[in-house]
Amino acid sequence: MHSLSKNIHAIVLTLAFAVAIAGFTASGAVAQATKLVFEERAADSKVAQEFETNGRIEIS
């Protein structure tokens, strides 16, 4: 009987995790977090470099 109770608790816990993961995925939170991470990295790679000059600069 004790073994059956442990198995039922394990099944209920597994189902609770599955429902929580499905809800989190369906809410779009994963997509938003991924988008924010990659946007931040893209912004980091576009950091301007400043330097002084006395002449004309041509950027091509």
Jmol script that loads the backbone (N, CA, C; Angstrom):
load data "model"
ATOM      1  N   MET A   1       0.830  -1.199   0.000  1.00  0.00           N
ATOM      2  CA  MET A   1       0.000   0.000   0.000  1.00  0.00           C
ATOM      3  C   MET A   1       0.875   1.265   0.000  1.00  0.00           C
ATOM      4  N   HIS A   2       1.951   1.217   0.771  1.00  0.00           N
ATOM      5  CA  HIS A   2       2.860   2.358   0.836  1.00  0.00           C
ATOM      6  C   HIS A   2       3.519   2.597  -0.521  1.00  0.00           C
ATOM      7  N   SER A   3       3.853   1.529  -1.211  1.00  0.00           N
ATOM      8  CA  SER A   3       4.472   1.633  -2.532  1.00  0.00           C
ATOM      9  C   SER A   3       3.503   2.258  -3.533  1.00  0.00           C
ATOM     10  N   LEU A   4       2.248   1.877  -3.452  1.00  0.00           N
ATOM     11  CA  LEU A   4       1.231   2.437  -4.340  1.00  0.00           C
ATOM     12  C   LEU A   4       1.074   3.940  -4.085  1.00  0.00           C
ATOM     13  N   SER A   5       1.106   4.341  -2.834  1.00  0.00           N
ATOM     14  CA  SER A   5       0.996   5.752  -2.486  1.00  0.00           C
ATOM     15  C   SER A   5       2.185   6.544  -3.037  1.00  0.00           C
ATOM     16  N   LYS A   6       3.395   5.979  -2.939  1.00  0.00           N
ATOM     17  CA  LYS A   6       4.582   6.650  -3.479  1.00  0.00           C
ATOM     18  C   LYS A   6       4.480   6.800  -4.992  1.00  0.00           C
ATOM     19  N   ASN A   7       3.965   5.759  -5.648  1.00  0.00           N
ATOM     20  CA  ASN A   7       3.823   5.819  -7.109  1.00  0.00           C
ATOM     21  C   ASN A   7       2.804   6.878  -7.525  1.00  0.00           C
ATOM     22  N   ILE A   8       1.713   6.974  -6.792  1.00  0.00           N
ATOM     23  CA  ILE A   8       0.689   7.979  -7.111  1.00  0.00           C
ATOM     24  C   ILE A   8       1.262   9.376  -6.916  1.00  0.00           C
ATOM     25  N   HIS A   9       1.999   9.584  -5.839  1.00  0.00           N
ATOM     26  CA  HIS A   9       2.616  10.888  -5.610  1.00  0.00           C
ATOM     27  C   HIS A   9       3.621  11.225  -6.717  1.00  0.00           C
ATOM     28  N   ALA A  10       4.383  10.244  -7.147  1.00  0.00           N
ATOM     29  CA  ALA A  10       5.355  10.474  -8.221  1.00  0.00           C
ATOM     30  C   ALA A  10       4.652  10.843  -9.516  1.00  0.00           C
ATOM     31  N   ILE A  11       3.555  10.185  -9.816  1.00  0.00           N
ATOM     32  CA  ILE A  11       2.801  10.469 -11.044  1.00  0.00           C
ATOM     33  C   ILE A  11       2.192  11.868 -10.973  1.00  0.00           C
ATOM     34  N   VAL A  12       1.608  12.216  -9.824  1.00  0.00           N
ATOM     35  CA  VAL A  12       0.995  13.537  -9.666  1.00  0.00           C
ATOM     36  C   VAL A  12       2.055  14.629  -9.784  1.00  0.00           C
ATOM     37  N   LEU A  13       3.215  14.416  -9.169  1.00  0.00           N
ATOM     38  CA  LEU A  13       4.291  15.392  -9.246  1.00  0.00           C
ATOM     39  C   LEU A  13       4.794  15.554 -10.679  1.00  0.00           C
ATOM     40  N   THR A  14       4.943  14.449 -11.385  1.00  0.00           N
ATOM     41  CA  THR A  14       5.382  14.493 -12.784  1.00  0.00           C
ATOM     42  C   THR A  14       4.364  15.241 -13.648  1.00  0.00           C
ATOM     43  N   LEU A  15       3.102  14.963 -13.432  1.00  0.00           N
ATOM     44  CA  LEU A  15       2.061  15.664 -14.199  1.00  0.00           C
ATOM     45  C   LEU A  15       2.047  17.155 -13.875  1.00  0.00           C
ATOM     46  N   ALA A  16       2.277  17.506 -12.623  1.00  0.00           N
ATOM     47  CA  ALA A  16       2.316  18.921 -12.248  1.00  0.00           C
ATOM     48  C   ALA A  16       3.460  19.636 -12.958  1.00  0.00           C
ATOM     49  N   PHE A  17       4.627  18.993 -13.004  1.00  0.00           N
ATOM     50  CA  PHE A  17       5.754  19.585 -13.730  1.00  0.00           C
ATOM     51  C   PHE A  17       5.439  19.717 -15.216  1.00  0.00           C
ATOM     52  N   ALA A  18       4.831  18.698 -15.796  1.00  0.00           N
ATOM     53  CA  ALA A  18       4.508  18.733 -17.225  1.00  0.00           C
ATOM     54  C   ALA A  18       3.532  19.868 -17.536  1.00  0.00           C
ATOM     55  N   VAL A  19       2.538  20.046 -16.691  1.00  0.00           N
ATOM     56  CA  VAL A  19       1.559  21.115 -16.895  1.00  0.00           C
ATOM     57  C   VAL A  19       2.221  22.486 -16.732  1.00  0.00           C
ATOM     58  N   ALA A  20       3.092  22.600 -15.743  1.00  0.00           N
ATOM     59  CA  ALA A  20       3.782  23.880 -15.528  1.00  0.00           C
ATOM     60  C   ALA A  20       4.679  24.224 -16.710  1.00  0.00           C
ATOM     61  N   ILE A  21       5.406  23.244 -17.222  1.00  0.00           N
ATOM     62  CA  ILE A  21       6.285  23.489 -18.378  1.00  0.00           C
ATOM     63  C   ILE A  21       5.468  23.832 -19.613  1.00  0.00           C
ATOM     64  N   ALA A  22       4.366  23.115 -19.820  1.00  0.00           N
ATOM     65  CA  ALA A  22       3.507  23.397 -20.973  1.00  0.00           C
ATOM     66  C   ALA A  22       2.917  24.806 -20.879  1.00  0.00           C
ATOM     67  N   GLY A  23       2.493  25.202 -19.703  1.00  0.00           N
ATOM     68  CA  GLY A  23       1.939  26.546 -19.522  1.00  0.00           C
ATOM     69  C   GLY A  23       2.979  27.622 -19.739  1.00  0.00           C
ATOM     70  N   PHE A  24       4.184  27.387 -19.241  1.00  0.00           N
ATOM     71  CA  PHE A  24       5.270  28.347 -19.408  1.00  0.00           C
ATOM     72  C   PHE A  24       5.631  28.497 -20.880  1.00  0.00           C
ATOM     73  N   THR A  25       5.674  27.390 -21.593  1.00  0.00           N
ATOM     74  CA  THR A  25       6.000  27.425 -23.018  1.00  0.00           C
ATOM     75  C   THR A  25       4.882  28.098 -23.821  1.00  0.00           C
ATOM     76  N   ALA A  26       3.647  27.786 -23.496  1.00  0.00           N
ATOM     77  CA  ALA A  26       2.516  28.355 -24.223  1.00  0.00           C
ATOM     78  C   ALA A  26       2.374  29.857 -23.989  1.00  0.00           C
ATOM     79  N   SER A  27       2.850  30.333 -22.861  1.00  0.00           N
ATOM     80  CA  SER A  27       2.710  31.759 -22.552  1.00  0.00           C
ATOM     81  C   SER A  27       3.640  32.628 -23.391  1.00  0.00           C
ATOM     82  N   GLY A  28       4.606  32.014 -24.038  1.00  0.00           N
ATOM     83  CA  GLY A  28       5.538  32.772 -24.862  1.00  0.00           C
ATOM     84  C   GLY A  28       6.703  33.340 -24.065  1.00  0.00           C
ATOM     85  N   ALA A  29       6.806  32.984 -22.801  1.00  0.00           N
ATOM     86  CA  ALA A  29       7.884  33.509 -21.961  1.00  0.00           C
ATOM     87  C   ALA A  29       9.243  33.052 -22.458  1.00  0.00           C
ATOM     88  N   VAL A  30       9.321  31.823 -22.942  1.00  0.00           N
ATOM     89  CA  VAL A  30      10.596  31.306 -23.455  1.00  0.00           C
ATOM     90  C   VAL A  30      11.020  32.108 -24.682  1.00  0.00           C
ATOM     91  N   ALA A  31      10.068  32.364 -25.573  1.00  0.00           N
ATOM     92  CA  ALA A  31      10.378  33.125 -26.782  1.00  0.00           C
ATOM     93  C   ALA A  31      10.804  34.553 -26.441  1.00  0.00           C
ATOM     94  N   GLN A  32      10.138  35.160 -25.479  1.00  0.00           N
ATOM     95  CA  GLN A  32      10.494  36.521 -25.076  1.00  0.00           C
ATOM     96  C   GLN A  32      11.882  36.570 -24.453  1.00  0.00           C
ATOM     97  N   ALA A  33      12.174  35.602 -23.596  1.00  0.00           N
ATOM     98  CA  ALA A  33      13.491  35.567 -22.955  1.00  0.00           C
ATOM     99  C   ALA A  33      14.592  35.354 -23.990  1.00  0.00           C
ATOM    100  N   THR A  34      14.352  34.450 -24.930  1.00  0.00           N
ATOM    101  CA  THR A  34      15.335  34.192 -25.982  1.00  0.00           C
ATOM    102  C   THR A  34      15.553  35.441 -26.828  1.00  0.00           C
ATOM    103  N   LYS A  35      14.477  36.126 -27.172  1.00  0.00           N
ATOM    104  CA  LYS A  35      14.570  37.341 -27.980  1.00  0.00           C
ATOM    105  C   LYS A  35      15.378  38.418 -27.248  1.00  0.00           C
ATOM    106  N   LEU A  36      15.107  38.581 -25.955  1.00  0.00           N
ATOM    107  CA  LEU A  36      15.831  39.589 -25.184  1.00  0.00           C
ATOM    108  C   LEU A  36      17.321  39.278 -25.107  1.00  0.00           C
ATOM    109  N   VAL A  37      17.655  38.013 -24.908  1.00  0.00           N
ATOM    110  CA  VAL A  37      19.069  37.624 -24.812  1.00  0.00           C
ATOM    111  C   VAL A  37      19.783  37.916 -26.118  1.00  0.00           C
ATOM    112  N   PHE A  38      19.181  37.523 -27.237  1.00  0.00           N
ATOM    113  CA  PHE A  38      19.848  37.717 -28.521  1.00  0.00           C
ATOM    114  C   PHE A  38      19.871  39.176 -28.941  1.00  0.00           C
ATOM    115  N   GLU A  39      18.835  39.959 -28.597  1.00  0.00           N
ATOM    116  CA  GLU A  39      18.859  41.389 -28.904  1.00  0.00           C
ATOM    117  C   GLU A  39      19.965  42.081 -28.125  1.00  0.00           C
ATOM    118  N   GLU A  40      20.142  41.689 -26.870  1.00  0.00           N
ATOM    119  CA  GLU A  40      21.186  42.303 -26.045  1.00  0.00           C
ATOM    120  C   GLU A  40      22.562  41.968 -26.602  1.00  0.00           C
ATOM    121  N   ARG A  41      22.752  40.746 -27.035  1.00  0.00           N
ATOM    122  CA  ARG A  41      24.042  40.364 -27.615  1.00  0.00           C
ATOM    123  C   ARG A  41      24.285  41.097 -28.926  1.00  0.00           C
ATOM    124  N   ALA A  42      23.235  41.276 -29.724  1.00  0.00           N
ATOM    125  CA  ALA A  42      23.385  41.996 -30.985  1.00  0.00           C
ATOM    126  C   ALA A  42      23.741  43.451 -30.713  1.00  0.00           C
ATOM    127  N   ALA A  43      23.136  44.032 -29.694  1.00  0.00           N
ATOM    128  CA  ALA A  43      23.436  45.426 -29.347  1.00  0.00           C
ATOM    129  C   ALA A  43      24.882  45.548 -28.863  1.00  0.00           C
ATOM    130  N   ASP A  44      25.359  44.559 -28.125  1.00  0.00           N
ATOM    131  CA  ASP A  44      26.736  44.587 -27.646  1.00  0.00           C
ATOM    132  C   ASP A  44      27.734  44.546 -28.789  1.00  0.00           C
ATOM    133  N   SER A  45      27.393  43.843 -29.856  1.00  0.00           N
ATOM    134  CA  SER A  45      28.336  43.718 -30.966  1.00  0.00           C
ATOM    135  C   SER A  45      28.366  44.966 -31.843  1.00  0.00           C
ATOM    136  N   LYS A  46      27.441  45.901 -31.619  1.00  0.00           N
ATOM    137  CA  LYS A  46      27.382  47.114 -32.432  1.00  0.00           C
ATOM    138  C   LYS A  46      27.893  48.341 -31.668  1.00  0.00           C
ATOM    139  N   VAL A  47      28.751  48.110 -30.712  1.00  0.00           N
ATOM    140  CA  VAL A  47      29.278  49.214 -29.920  1.00  0.00           C
ATOM    141  C   VAL A  47      30.219  50.040 -30.794  1.00  0.00           C
ATOM    142  N   ALA A  48      30.002  51.328 -30.785  1.00  0.00           N
ATOM    143  CA  ALA A  48      30.823  52.222 -31.606  1.00  0.00           C
ATOM    144  C   ALA A  48      32.187  52.430 -30.956  1.00  0.00           C
ATOM    145  N   GLN A  49      33.151  52.688 -31.783  1.00  0.00           N
ATOM    146  CA  GLN A  49      34.495  52.969 -31.292  1.00  0.00           C
ATOM    147  C   GLN A  49      34.799  54.428 -31.595  1.00  0.00           C
ATOM    148  N   GLU A  50      35.156  55.171 -30.572  1.00  0.00           N
ATOM    149  CA  GLU A  50      35.430  56.590 -30.732  1.00  0.00           C
ATOM    150  C   GLU A  50      36.928  56.828 -30.772  1.00  0.00           C
ATOM    151  N   PHE A  51      37.333  57.758 -31.627  1.00  0.00           N
ATOM    152  CA  PHE A  51      38.743  58.139 -31.688  1.00  0.00           C
ATOM    153  C   PHE A  51      38.841  59.558 -32.212  1.00  0.00           C
ATOM    154  N   GLU A  52      39.921  60.205 -31.881  1.00  0.00           N
ATOM    155  CA  GLU A  52      40.131  61.583 -32.314  1.00  0.00           C
ATOM    156  C   GLU A  52      40.944  61.609 -33.597  1.00  0.00           C
ATOM    157  N   THR A  53      40.652  62.622 -34.410  1.00  0.00           N
ATOM    158  CA  THR A  53      41.411  62.800 -35.634  1.00  0.00           C
ATOM    159  C   THR A  53      41.489  64.278 -35.989  1.00  0.00           C
ATOM    160  N   ASN A  54      42.514  64.627 -36.752  1.00  0.00           N
ATOM    161  CA  ASN A  54      42.666  66.000 -37.197  1.00  0.00           C
ATOM    162  C   ASN A  54      42.317  66.141 -38.685  1.00  0.00           C
ATOM    163  N   GLY A  55      42.087  65.029 -39.315  1.00  0.00           N
ATOM    164  CA  GLY A  55      41.843  65.077 -40.761  1.00  0.00           C
ATOM    165  C   GLY A  55      40.473  64.541 -41.127  1.00  0.00           C
ATOM    166  N   ARG A  56      40.331  64.247 -42.392  1.00  0.00           N
ATOM    167  CA  ARG A  56      39.081  63.751 -42.934  1.00  0.00           C
ATOM    168  C   ARG A  56      39.074  62.237 -42.830  1.00  0.00           C
ATOM    169  N   ILE A  57      37.903  61.667 -42.518  1.00  0.00           N
ATOM    170  CA  ILE A  57      37.752  60.200 -42.405  1.00  0.00           C
ATOM    171  C   ILE A  57      36.749  59.752 -43.434  1.00  0.00           C
ATOM    172  N   GLU A  58      37.080  58.707 -44.124  1.00  0.00           N
ATOM    173  CA  GLU A  58      36.168  58.122 -45.099  1.00  0.00           C
ATOM    174  C   GLU A  58      35.845  56.717 -44.648  1.00  0.00           C
ATOM    175  N   ILE A  59      34.565  56.433 -44.493  1.00  0.00           N
ATOM    176  CA  ILE A  59      34.117  55.099 -44.073  1.00  0.00           C
ATOM    177  C   ILE A  59      33.384  54.469 -45.237  1.00  0.00           C
ATOM    178  N   SER A  60      33.837  53.305 -45.606  1.00  0.00           N
ATOM    179  CA  SER A  60      33.159  52.629 -46.737  1.00  0.00           C
ATOM    180  C   SER A  60      32.583  51.315 -46.305  1.00  0.00           C
TER     181      SER A  60
END
end "model"
wireframe off; spacefill off
backbone 0.3
color backbone group
